[in-house]
C-alpha cells in the first residue's frame, strides 16, 4: 500500500469515527452493543498505539495539528 493510500484510509477511518455518536443511542442499544463496541475500541487503541510507537521509534514526534 502506498503512503498516500495509507493516509487516505486513515482519513476515512477518522471520518467514520466522527460519525459515531453513542449519546444518540438508546440505553438498550448501547447495552446490546457494548461488547462489540468495547472490542472495536480496544482494537483501535492497540493499532493506533502500534503506529504511533513505530513513528516514535524512528525518532519523530507525533504532534497535534495547529489550528488556523
C-alpha positions in Angstrom: 0.0 0.0 0.0 1.4 3.4 -0.9 1.8 6.1 1.7 -0.9 8.2 0.0 -3.3 5.2 0.2 -2.5 4.6 3.8 -3.2 8.3 4.7 -6.4 8.2 2.7 -7.5 5.1 4.6 -6.6 6.7 7.9 -8.6 9.8 7.0 -11.6 7.6 6.1 -11.4 5.9 9.4 -11.3 9.2 11.2 -14.3 10.4 9.2 -16.2 7.2 10.1 -15.4 7.5 13.8 -16.5 11.1 13.7 -19.9 9.9 12.6 -20.4 7.7 15.7 -22.5 9.4 18.4 -23.2 7.0 21.2 -25.1 9.7 23.0 -27.8 9.3 20.4 -28.1 5.5 21.1 -30.8 4.3 23.4 -29.6 2.7 26.7 -30.8 -0.7 25.4 -28.9 -0.3 22.1 -25.7 0.7 23.9 -26.0 -2.2 26.4 -26.7 -4.6 23.5 -23.6 -3.3 21.5 -21.3 -2.7 24.4 -19.3 -5.9 23.9 -18.7 -5.2 20.2 -18.1 -1.5 20.9 -15.5 -2.3 23.6 -13.7 -4.8 21.3 -13.6 -2.3 18.5 -12.3 0.5 20.7 -9.6 -1.8 22.3 -8.5 -3.0 18.8 -8.3 0.6 17.6 -6.4 1.7 20.6 -3.9 -1.1 20.1 -3.4 -0.4 16.4 -3.1 3.4 16.9 -0.5 2.7 19.6 1.4 0.4 17.3 1.5 3.0 14.6 2.4 5.8 17.0 5.2 3.7 18.6 6.6 2.9 15.1 6.8 6.7 14.4 8.4 7.4 17.7 10.9 4.6 17.3 12.2 6.5 14.2 12.9 9.5 16.4 10.0 11.5 15.3 7.3 13.2 17.4 3.5 13.0 17.0 2.1 16.4 17.5 -1.4 17.8 17.3 -2.0 20.0 14.3 -2.1 23.7 14.9 -5.5 25.1 14.0 -5.6 28.0 11.7 
